[in-house]
Amino acid sequence: MDFEVPGKVVVMAFFGVVLLTILVIVVVKNNFRKRSERNLAEKYKEGSFSSPIEGRTKYPELDTFGLSGTFLNFGLLAAIILMILAFSWTQYDKVIDVSDLLGTLDEEIEMETPRTAEPPPPPPPPPPPVIQEIPDDVSVEETVTFEDTSIEEETVVEAPEPAAPPPPPPPPPPPPKNDDNEIFKVVEDNPAFPGCEDISNKAEKKKCADEKMLQFIYGNIKYPAIARENGVEGMVVIKFVVEKDGSITQAEVVRDIGAGCGAEALRVVGKMPKWEPGKQRGRPVRVQFNLPVKFKLQ
């Protein structure tokens, strides 16, 4: 049987037991005070008692040890009640609604390109060549040289030497080696935030992992005081790598809105637990992940 008690009931029960104990002590104390005001010395002047056990105390009406059993039972009852309430105390984690933020993970993130210095202007083109005109009355004479290529019977014709064989073709290049340190951007099985390992459907598992991740981020993030005072809002983008063992490395801010928001998002990403690593062809690989973190004043 499940018995759940909220924290307020436990606190109220504790203070109730304390007040009841104080009330019992005050009542018993007043009762003994009234008894002490009687003329007990005259009553027990002769000192006669019905039994030796009764004579252990000088005035039996003021014997506080006679109520020890009652106080013991009252203390045991109060301890049992408080123990039952304490074991039934149910405290739930604060649930953060991230349904409005799930769509931000699938949006195309525009990265800010680094600003570089403008290139210098190109040099001016060279001046056009000067064309010199040749008058028409100048004649150009060409000298033609004739070479005698006739062959007589006495002419010895040497046979040409055989050509050398062509060199052998170069060996084929070796096959490319698999780079174990390659960082993938698109894989068959994307890395997932822990907590949804029992889900087999990929779409449902991705949705569950995204919800767990956003609940972790917005449950641990603290809005920077400078950003809150200056009304800074916007989206910060953190880029990191999910390693083969699920750890987070190479986290950096690729888009910042200033006022300490980027550093705060980077701090929360560094506190993440190990992810379920991404897989390519059935083996774990390193995968780059871009995480948008939205800062909005309530």
BELUR-V47796 format. One record per residue. N is the residue number from 1. PSI is psi as a letter, one per 30 degrees, with the letter a starting at -180 (* if undefined). NEAR is the number of other C-alpha atoms within 10 Angstrom. Layout:
N|PSI|NEAR / N|PSI|NEAR
This chain:
1|k|3 / 2|k|5 / 3|j|10 / 4|k|12 / 5|k|16 / 6|l|14 / 7|e|15 / 8|e|10 / 9|e|13 / 10|e|20 / 11|e|13 / 12|e|11 / 13|e|17 / 14|e|18 / 15|e|12 / 16|e|12 / 17|e|16 / 18|e|12 / 19|e|12 / 20|e|13 / 21|e|16 / 22|e|11 / 23|e|12 / 24|e|13 / 25|e|13 / 26|e|11 / 27|e|12 / 28|e|12 / 29|e|13 / 30|e|12 / 31|e|12 / 32|f|14 / 33|e|12 / 34|e|10 / 35|e|14 / 36|f|13 / 37|f|8 / 38|l|11 / 39|i|9 / 40|f|15 / 41|e|11 / 42|e|9 / 43|e|11 / 44|h|13 / 45|e|8 / 46|f|8 / 47|h|11 / 48|k|11 / 49|l|12 / 50|f|7 / 51|l|8 / 52|e|9 / 53|e|8 / 54|f|12 / 55|g|13 / 56|f|11 / 57|k|11 / 58|e|14 / 59|j|16 / 60|f|14 / 61|f|13 / 62|g|16 / 63|j|12 / 64|f|11 / 65|f|10 / 66|f|11 / 67|g|10 / 68|e|10 / 69|e|10 / 70|e|10 / 71|e|15 / 72|e|11 / 73|e|11 / 74|e|14 / 75|e|14 / 76|e|11 / 77|e|12 / 78|e|17 / 79|e|14 / 80|e|12 / 81|e|14 / 82|e|17 / 83|e|13 / 84|e|13 / 85|e|21 / 86|e|18 / 87|f|12 / 88|g|16 / 89|j|17 / 90|k|14 / 91|j|10 / 92|k|7 / 93|k|6 / 94|k|8 / 95|k|8 / 96|k|13 / 97|j|11 / 98|g|15 / 99|e|10 / 100|f|7 / 101|f|15 / 102|e|13 / 103|f|10 / 104|f|14 / 105|f|14 / 106|f|10 / 107|l|9 / 108|k|7 / 109|k|13 / 110|j|9 / 111|k|9 / 112|k|9 / 113|k|8 / 114|k|6 / 115|k|6 / 116|l|6 / 117|k|5 / 118|k|6 / 119|l|6 / 120|l|6 / 121|l|6 / 122|l|6 / 123|l|6 / 124|l|6 / 125|l|6 / 126|l|6 / 127|l|6 / 128|k|6 / 129|k|6 / 130|k|6 / 131|k|6 / 132|k|6 / 133|k|6 / 134|k|7 / 135|l|7 / 136|f|6 / 137|f|6 / 138|k|7 / 139|k|7 / 140|j|6 / 141|k|6 / 142|k|6 / 143|k|6 / 144|k|6 / 145|k|5 / 146|k|6 / 147|k|6 / 148|j|5 / 149|g|6 / 150|l|6 / 151|k|9 / 152|l|7 / 153|e|5 / 154|f|6 / 155|k|8 / 156|k|8 / 157|j|7 / 158|k|6 / 159|k|6 / 160|k|6 / 161|k|6 / 162|k|6 / 163|k|6 / 164|k|6 / 165|k|6 / 166|l|6 / 167|l|6 / 168|l|6 / 169|l|6 / 170|l|6 / 171|l|6 / 172|l|6 / 173|k|6 / 174|l|6 / 175|k|6 / 176|k|6 / 177|k|6 / 178|k|7 / 179|j|7 / 180|f|10 / 181|g|10 / 182|k|10 / 183|j|14 / 184|k|16 / 185|f|12 / 186|k|13 / 187|l|16 / 188|e|10 / 189|j|17 / 190|l|19 / 191|l|25 / 192|k|23 / 193|k|23 / 194|l|18 / 195|f|14 / 196|h|17 / 197|f|12 / 198|f|7 / 199|k|13 / 200|e|9 / 201|k|8 / 202|e|11 / 203|e|10 / 204|e|12 / 205|e|18 / 206|e|17 / 207|e|14 / 208|e|18 / 209|e|22 / 210|e|22 / 211|e|19 / 212|e|18 / 213|e|21 / 214|e|22 / 215|e|16 / 216|e|18 / 217|e|17 / 218|f|18 / 219|f|13 / 220|f|15 / 221|k|17 / 222|k|13 / 223|k|18 / 224|k|16 / 225|e|12 / 226|e|13 / 227|e|18 / 228|e|16 / 229|e|9 / 230|g|9 / 231|h|11 / 232|k|18 / 233|l|16 / 234|a|13 / 235|k|16 / 236|k|22 / 237|k|22 / 238|k|21 / 239|k|18 / 240|l|21 / 241|k|21 / 242|j|26 / 243|l|23 / 244|f|20 / 245|g|14 / 246|f|22 / 247|l|16 / 248|k|20 / 249|l|15 / 250|h|11 / 251|k|18 / 252|l|17 / 253|k|16 / 254|f|19 / 255|k|18 / 256|k|17 / 257|g|15 / 258|a|14 / 259|g|19 / 260|g|15 / 261|e|27 / 262|e|22 / 263|e|17 / 264|e|17 / 265|e|27 / 266|e|20 / 267|e|14 / 268|e|16 / 269|e|23 / 270|f|15 / 271|f|12 / 272|k|15 / 273|l|14 / 274|k|15 / 275|l|20 / 276|j|23 / 277|l|22 / 278|l|25 / 279|k|19 / 280|j|15 / 281|h|9 / 282|f|9 / 283|k|10 / 284|k|19 / 285|l|25 / 286|k|25 / 287|k|23 / 288|k|23 / 289|k|18 / 290|k|17 / 291|j|20 / 292|k|21 / 293|k|22 / 294|k|15 / 295|k|22 / 296|k|13 / 297|k|10 / 298|*|4
